[in-house]
Amino acid sequence: MPDCSATRHIRAVFLDRDGTLIRDPGYLHEPGKVELLPGVAATIRALRERGVLLFLHTNQSGPARGMFPMSDVIACNRRMEELIGLESPFDGVCIADEPPGTQGGYRKPSPRFIAETIAAHSLDKAGCVVVGDKRRDLESAVAAGVWAIRISADRDDPAAAEYAAAHSFPTISRFDELMGLVSPRSAK
């Protein structure tokens, strides 16, 4: 279990999308309904300016369920990036489109994307953090051996709150509070 002291030197942040960066209306597939949560744009820009690597890791089972095409998910991501105000705010994106219960894929709580990204970028796990609003986000962090921060900006998930408390992970209620918990770490 990683040490969870108050402030950490962070090189990479793995970000959930719905409920963390944008409002979560459930099965979002219309770009016009994408709404950034308070503080997201400024915080993403500040982290990028400080050299922190940012990775988007989002579960999106709507396409696998036949509810809408993957192109809708990509269009929503593109709209989110426009609202953030950066052409390419993320160093990597994983859209886990597997339905719940799929084994061996990228769907959280699987740590696969985190582990592969850490290896590909030669990152130290101690310098990585997952930020998410749901228990499965936090479980992926534990499975990958990295720190996590729970966010409750969009709605409160009691299961995530309980899991965060059990693992001594901090909870923030606004995305910009992330800046008080992380400080950038220089290369590697």
N, C-alpha and C positions, 0 to 999 in steps of 0.2 A: 504494500500500500504506500503510495507516495506521501511525502510530508506535505501538509496543507497549511503552512504558516501564512500569515496575513498577506504579505506582498511577495511576489515571485518575479524572477527574471524570466521573461517569456520570449521564446523565439518563434513559436507557431501556435496559432489558435484555430481549433476546429469548431466551426459554427453550424449549429442547426439553423434551419430557415424559418419555418412557420412557428410562430409563438416566441421566437428569439429575435429575429431581424425584422419580421413583418407580422402583421396581425394574422391570426389563424382562423379563417372562417370555416375551415373543413373542406378538404378536397378542392383547394384553390386551383382554378384553371382559366380564369379570365384576367388578363393583364391589367385591365382597368380597375380591378378590385384590389390590386397590390397596394398596401399601405405600410410604409416604414413605421416601426415603433419609435418613440421619442429617443433621441440621442444616437441613433444608429449611424446616420450618415457622417456626422462629425467624428464619432469614435472610430469608425472604419478608416476614415481619411487619416486620423491621428496615428493609428496603429501602422498604416502603410508608410506614412512619413517617417516613422521611427524604425522601419525595416522589419517589422514583424510579419511573418508569413501568415496568410489567411487562407483557410480551406473551408469550403462549403460542403457539408455532408447532410443531405436531406432525404428522408424516407418519403417516397411518392408512389404509393400503390395504385393510384387512380388509373393510370394507363393499363396496368396488369389486370385490373378489375373490369376493363372495358368502359370506364366512365368517361374518358376523354383521351385524346392522343398525347404522346410524349411531347409533340411540338407545342402543346399548350403549356406544359411544365417549363419548357425552355423559354417560351415567350414571357412567362411570369418571372423567371430568373432574369431575363434581359431587362424587363421593366424595373425590377428591384435594383439592378445595377445602374440604370438611368437615374433612379431616385437617389441613390447613394452619390451619384455625381462623378463616378470614376469609370473609365472605359473598361478596365479589367481589374476589379477590386480583389479578385481571388486568385491565388496561385494554383489552385486546383479545385475541381468541383466533382462531387460524387452524388449522382441522383440514383438512389437505391430504389428501383422501381419494382422490386420483387413484392409479391403479396405477403402479408403476415404469415409467419410459420415456415417460411422458406429457410432451409438450412444451407450454409456454405456460401451465402451471397454477401452483399454489402449492407443489407438492411440492418439498421441498429436494433438491437444492441450488439450486433456483430462488430468486433474491433478491426475487421479486415482492412477497411479503407485507412484507418488511422495507422495501423501497423505498416501497411505498404507505403504510405506517405512518409512515415518516419524513416523507413529504410531508404527510400528513393532520394530523400533530401539529407541523409546522414544526420538526422536530428537526435539530440539527447532527449529522452523521455521526460527528464526533469524540467525541460524548457518548453513543454507542450501542455496545453490545456484545452478541454472541451467545454464549450458554453452551450447550454441547452435548457429547455423548459420541461422536458418530460423525463421520466425515470429511465427510459431506454437510452436517452442521450448520456445520462450519468453512468449507466451500466456499461456502455461502450467504452467510456473512459477507464473505468475500473478494469475491464477485460484487457484493455491495451496497456495498463500500467501507467496512466497519466493522471494528472490532476483534473478536477472539474469545477465549474462554477454553474450553479443553478440560477436561472432567471425566471422571475414571475411577473414580467411586465404586461403580458397579454391576458393571462388568466392563471389562477393558482391551481397546480396539480398536487393534491395531497400525497399521492404516492411518490412523486418526485421530492416533495418536501421531507417526507419521512426518510427516504433513501439518502438524500443529501445530509440530513442530520446524522444518520447512522454512520456515514463515511466522513464526517467533519468537513464537508464541502460547503463553502460559503454560498449564500443566496443574495442576489441583487434584485431590485425591483425596477431598475431602469438600466438600459444598456450602457449608458455613459458611466455608470458606477464601476464598470469593468476597469476603467483607467486607474482607479484607486487600488485595484488588486494586482495589477500587472505592471511591470516596467520592462522596457525592451531589453533584450539581450543581444549583444553584438554577434556577428556571424558564428554559427555552430555553437 
